[in-house]
Amino acid sequence: MNCIQYFPSRILMRPFKHWARITLVLWCGLVIVLPAATSLGQSNPVNPPFSITFQSFDYPGASTTTASGINNGNIIVGDYTDSSGKMHGYLRNFSGGYMTVDYPGAASTSLWAVNDNNHAVGYYTDSAGNFHGFFFALPGSFTPIDYPGSVFTIAYGINNSDQIVGTWADSAGNQSGFFLVNGTSFSSLSYPGAAATVASGINSSGVICGEYFDSGGLAHGFGLTRAQNGTYTTVDVPGAAQSGLDKLNDKLQVGGYTADSNGNLSGMAGVPLNHQFVAVNYPTSTATIVRGINNQPVIVGHYTDSAGKRHGFYAVQGAN
């Protein structure tokens, strides 16, 4: 599987992840984003010196289920595809209760992050196939998010102050990240010299993580500390051809992915501050995608089984 898809001439990120017409970047890993430059200094990942307990789950009757975010109350968000091929967002509690979330009138809906106030963000597609971000608050309040002048907007991350990050593109196909405050004040984010930038996670301190693509189309993770003069830090997992970061928690632990030179994806866990990385892959899966992490930490994501079906999972760690 290739990690990157160009559409039409620029690199577009994750929104099309389920659809046959386009295959996009997948994510699968855990690392810590540091607010200043750091030397990661670790070679290939090794098996972790602790146990990881996985729990698989599927939205009832769904053909596919993914998990993309989790808050500190262990509420999980993601999306599922029903038997007719339509995608819906959902919230799930740890006892297995689900709530479907469909943006009113949308052709498809996906949730990507949830904060401790049970406010969530994601994207929806309209009848013309255009992508729009949105903010959701229980029990059923929706607010659209469209970066001014954009041709598409996707919201990927939210913190407890309802600060939101995501990605947008202009009519020329240039793709950047964004930072949204108070629902109205947008700032565009672009990694210096990058071909495309996606901001995908933000913690309570306002530290942002994401990924950027270089001129050769390769993905690199980044951390951004806006409070320190907008300092970007590249996070490349040693031994990987590509790396990307997704969510980060208040301990600066982040979910992301790595890919080898053939585009094969691998789940990763790591602490760059200690120069350590380990593999995190669902047992017997053909691919594991880690997308979210809370402060405990509990990890969420999805995996693909040998029959090609996608399932959600959450995972916790314990000492051996």
C-alpha positions as CSV (number, residue, x, y, z in Angstrom):
1,M,0.0,0.0,0.0
2,N,1.4,3.4,-0.9
3,C,1.2,6.1,1.8
4,I,0.7,9.1,-0.4
5,Q,-1.8,10.0,-3.1
6,Y,-1.5,13.1,-5.2
7,F,-4.8,14.8,-6.0
8,P,-4.9,16.5,-8.4
9,S,-1.4,17.9,-8.3
10,R,-0.8,18.4,-4.6
11,I,-0.6,16.0,-1.7
12,L,-4.0,15.6,0.1
13,M,-4.2,14.0,3.5
14,R,-6.5,11.5,5.3
15,P,-10.0,12.6,4.4
16,F,-10.5,10.0,1.6
17,K,-9.2,7.1,3.7
18,H,-12.2,4.8,3.2
19,W,-13.1,5.3,-0.4
20,A,-12.1,3.2,-3.4
21,R,-11.5,6.2,-5.6
22,I,-8.6,7.5,-3.6
23,T,-6.2,5.9,-1.1
24,L,-4.7,8.3,1.4
25,V,-2.2,8.4,4.1
26,L,-2.8,6.1,7.1
27,W,-1.4,6.5,10.5
28,C,0.1,4.0,13.0
29,G,2.3,5.0,15.8
30,L,3.1,6.7,19.1
31,V,5.9,9.2,19.7
32,I,6.5,12.2,21.9
33,V,6.7,15.7,20.3
34,L,9.2,17.9,21.9
35,P,8.7,21.7,21.8
36,A,12.3,22.3,20.7
37,A,14.8,20.5,18.4
38,T,15.9,17.2,19.7
39,S,18.2,14.4,18.5
40,L,16.1,11.2,18.3
41,G,19.2,9.0,18.0
42,Q,17.5,5.5,18.0
43,S,17.8,2.9,15.3
44,N,15.1,0.5,14.3
45,P,12.2,-0.1,16.8
46,V,12.3,-3.1,19.1
47,N,9.7,-5.0,20.9
48,P,8.4,-3.1,24.0
49,P,9.7,-4.0,27.5
50,F,6.0,-3.9,28.7
51,S,2.8,-5.6,27.7
52,I,0.2,-4.0,25.6
53,T,-3.4,-5.3,26.0
54,F,-5.6,-4.7,22.9
55,Q,-9.4,-4.7,22.7
56,S,-11.0,-4.9,19.3
57,F,-14.5,-3.4,18.6
58,D,-16.9,-2.9,15.7
59,Y,-19.8,-0.6,15.3
60,P,-22.8,-3.1,15.2
61,G,-23.5,-4.2,11.7
62,A,-20.8,-2.0,10.1
63,S,-18.6,-3.2,7.2
64,T,-15.7,-1.1,8.6
65,T,-14.9,0.7,11.8
66,T,-12.1,3.1,12.6
67,A,-11.2,5.0,15.8
68,S,-9.5,8.4,15.5
69,G,-9.6,10.0,19.0
70,I,-10.1,9.5,22.7
71,N,-10.6,11.9,25.6
72,N,-9.6,11.5,29.3
73,G,-13.1,10.2,30.1
74,N,-12.4,7.3,27.6
75,I,-14.9,8.5,25.1
76,I,-13.8,7.3,21.6
77,V,-14.7,8.9,18.3
78,G,-14.3,7.7,14.8
79,D,-16.4,6.5,11.9
80,Y,-18.0,3.4,10.5
81,T,-19.3,2.4,7.1
82,D,-22.8,0.8,6.9
83,S,-24.0,-1.9,4.6
84,S,-24.9,0.6,1.9
85,G,-21.4,2.1,1.9
86,K,-22.3,5.3,3.7
87,M,-19.9,6.6,6.3
88,H,-21.1,7.9,9.7
89,G,-19.3,9.4,12.7
90,Y,-19.8,7.9,16.2
91,L,-19.0,8.4,19.8
92,R,-18.3,5.2,21.9
93,N,-18.0,4.8,25.7
94,F,-15.8,2.1,27.3
95,S,-18.9,0.0,28.1
96,G,-19.5,-0.3,24.4
97,G,-22.4,2.1,24.0
98,Y,-22.5,4.0,20.7
99,M,-24.0,7.2,19.4
100,T,-24.1,7.9,15.7
101,V,-23.2,11.4,14.6
102,D,-24.3,12.5,11.1
103,Y,-23.9,16.1,10.0
104,P,-27.3,17.3,8.8
105,G,-27.8,16.6,5.1
106,A,-24.3,15.3,4.6
107,A,-23.4,12.6,2.2
108,S,-20.8,11.3,4.7
109,T,-19.5,12.2,8.2
110,S,-16.3,11.4,10.1
111,L,-15.2,12.3,13.6
112,W,-11.5,12.8,14.4
113,A,-11.0,14.1,17.9
114,V,-13.0,14.7,21.1
115,N,-12.0,16.8,24.2
116,D,-12.9,16.4,27.8
117,N,-16.1,18.5,27.4
118,N,-17.3,15.9,24.8
119,H,-16.9,18.5,22.1
120,A,-15.7,16.8,18.8
121,V,-14.4,17.8,15.4
122,G,-14.3,16.1,12.1
123,Y,-15.4,16.6,8.5
124,Y,-18.4,16.0,6.3
125,T,-19.0,15.8,2.6
126,D,-21.8,17.6,0.9
127,S,-23.9,16.3,-2.1
128,A,-21.2,17.6,-4.5
129,G,-18.4,15.7,-2.7
130,N,-16.9,18.8,-1.2
131,F,-15.2,18.5,2.2
132,H,-16.0,20.7,5.2
133,G,-14.8,20.7,8.8
134,F,-17.3,20.9,11.6
135,F,-17.5,21.2,15.4
136,F,-20.0,19.0,17.3
137,A,-21.3,19.4,20.9
138,L,-23.6,17.0,22.6
139,P,-26.5,16.4,22.3
140,G,-26.7,17.6,18.7
141,S,-25.2,21.0,18.0
142,F,-23.2,21.3,14.7
143,T,-21.1,24.3,13.5
144,P,-19.4,24.2,10.1
145,I,-15.7,25.1,9.8
146,D,-14.5,26.4,6.5
147,Y,-11.2,28.2,6.2
148,P,-11.8,31.5,4.3
149,G,-11.3,31.1,0.6
150,S,-10.6,27.3,0.8
151,V,-11.8,24.6,-1.6
152,F,-11.8,22.1,1.3
153,T,-11.4,22.2,5.0
154,I,-10.9,19.3,7.5
155,A,-10.8,19.6,11.3
156,Y,-8.6,17.0,12.9
157,G,-7.8,18.1,16.5
158,I,-9.4,19.9,19.4
159,N,-8.2,20.7,23.0
160,N,-10.2,21.5,26.1
161,S,-10.2,25.2,25.3
162,D,-12.0,24.4,22.0
163,Q,-8.9,25.4,20.0
164,I,-9.1,23.5,16.7
165,V,-6.5,22.4,14.1
166,G,-6.8,20.9,10.7
167,T,-5.9,21.4,7.1
168,W,-7.2,23.4,4.1
169,A,-6.4,23.9,0.5
170,D,-6.8,26.8,-1.9
171,S,-8.1,26.7,-5.5
172,A,-4.5,26.3,-6.8
173,G,-4.2,23.1,-4.8
174,N,-1.8,24.5,-2.1
175,Q,-2.4,22.7,1.2
176,S,-1.7,24.1,4.6
177,G,-2.6,23.5,8.2
178,F,-4.8,25.8,10.3
179,F,-5.3,26.9,13.9
180,L,-8.7,28.2,14.9
181,V,-9.5,30.1,18.1
182,N,-13.0,31.1,19.4
183,G,-14.6,29.6,16.3
184,T,-13.8,32.7,14.2
185,S,-10.0,33.5,14.3
186,F,-8.1,31.4,11.8
187,S,-4.3,31.2,11.4
188,S,-2.7,29.3,8.5
189,L,0.2,27.0,9.4
190,S,2.9,26.0,6.9
191,Y,6.1,24.1,7.7
192,P,8.9,26.1,6.2
193,G,9.7,24.9,2.7
194,A,7.1,22.1,2.7
195,A,5.0,21.1,-0.2
196,A,2.0,20.5,2.0
197,T,1.3,20.8,5.8
198,V,-1.4,19.1,8.0
199,A,-2.0,20.1,11.6
200,S,-3.7,17.2,13.3
201,G,-3.4,17.4,17.1
202,I,-3.4,20.0,19.8
203,N,-3.0,19.6,23.6
204,S,-4.2,21.7,26.5
205,S,-1.0,23.8,26.4
206,G,-1.6,24.6,22.7
207,V,1.3,22.5,21.4
208,I,0.4,21.3,17.9
209,C,1.5,18.2,16.0
210,G,1.1,17.1,12.5
211,E,3.0,16.2,9.4
212,Y,4.5,17.9,6.3
213,F,5.5,16.7,2.9
214,D,8.8,17.6,1.3
215,S,9.3,18.3,-2.4
216,G,9.8,14.6,-3.1
217,G,6.4,13.7,-1.5
218,L,7.8,12.1,1.6
219,A,6.1,12.7,5.0
220,H,7.7,14.0,8.1
221,G,6.2,14.5,11.5
222,F,6.4,17.9,13.3
223,G,5.7,19.6,16.5
224,L,4.8,23.3,16.8
225,T,5.1,25.4,19.9
226,R,3.3,28.6,19.0
227,A,4.2,30.2,22.4
228,Q,7.9,30.0,21.5
229,N,7.8,32.2,18.4
230,G,6.1,29.5,16.3
231,T,9.0,27.1,16.6
232,Y,8.6,24.0,14.4
233,T,10.4,20.7,15.2
234,T,10.8,17.9,12.7
235,V,10.1,14.4,14.2
236,D,11.5,11.6,12.0
237,V,11.5,8.1,13.4
238,P,14.9,6.6,12.8
239,G,14.9,3.8,10.3
240,A,11.6,4.8,8.7
241,A,11.3,6.2,5.2
242,Q,8.4,8.3,6.3
243,S,6.9,9.5,9.6
244,G,3.8,11.4,10.6
245,L,2.2,12.6,13.8
246,D,-1.5,12.6,14.7
247,K,-2.8,13.4,18.3
248,L,-0.8,14.5,21.3
249,N,-1.7,14.5,25.0
250,D,-0.7,16.8,27.8
251,K,2.3,14.6,28.5
252,L,3.5,15.4,25.0
253,Q,2.9,11.8,23.9
254,V,1.6,11.6,20.3
255,G,0.1,9.0,17.9
256,G,1.4,8.8,14.4
257,Y,2.7,6.4,11.8
258,T,5.8,5.2,10.0
259,A,6.3,3.8,6.6
260,D,9.1,1.9,5.0
261,S,10.5,2.5,1.5
262,N,7.8,0.3,0.0
263,G,5.0,2.2,1.7
264,N,4.3,-0.5,4.3
265,L,2.9,1.0,7.4
266,S,3.8,0.1,11.0
267,G,2.4,1.0,14.4
268,M,5.0,2.7,16.6
269,A,5.4,3.8,20.2
270,G,8.3,5.9,21.4
271,V,9.8,8.4,23.7
272,P,12.2,10.6,21.7
273,L,13.3,12.4,24.8
274,N,14.8,9.0,25.9
275,H,15.7,8.0,22.3
276,Q,13.4,5.0,22.4
277,F,10.9,3.6,20.0
278,V,8.9,0.4,20.1
279,A,6.5,-1.4,17.7
280,V,2.7,-1.3,18.5
281,N,0.8,-3.6,16.2
282,Y,-2.5,-5.4,16.7
283,P,-1.9,-9.2,16.9
284,T,-2.3,-11.0,13.6
285,S,-3.2,-7.8,11.8
286,T,-1.9,-6.9,8.3
287,A,-1.8,-3.2,9.3
288,T,-2.3,-1.3,12.5
289,I,-3.2,2.4,12.6
290,V,-2.8,4.4,15.8
291,R,-4.7,7.7,15.8
292,G,-5.4,8.8,19.3
293,I,-4.0,8.9,22.8
294,N,-5.2,10.3,26.1
295,N,-3.3,11.2,29.3
296,Q,-3.6,7.7,31.0
297,P,-2.5,6.8,28.3
298,V,-5.0,4.8,26.4
299,I,-4.3,4.3,22.7
300,V,-7.0,4.1,20.0
301,G,-6.8,3.3,16.3
302,H,-7.8,0.6,13.9
303,Y,-6.4,-2.5,12.2
304,T,-6.9,-4.6,9.1
305,D,-7.4,-8.3,9.4
306,S,-6.3,-11.0,7.0
307,A,-9.7,-10.8,5.2
308,G,-9.2,-7.1,4.6
309,K,-11.8,-5.9,7.1
310,R,-11.1,-2.9,9.3
311,H,-11.8,-2.9,13.0
312,G,-11.4,-0.3,15.8
313,F,-9.3,-1.0,18.9
314,Y,-8.2,0.5,22.1
315,A,-5.0,-0.5,24.0
316,V,-3.5,-0.1,27.4
317,Q,0.0,-0.8,28.6
318,G,1.2,-2.6,31.7
319,A,4.6,-3.8,33.0
320,N,5.7,-7.3,32.2
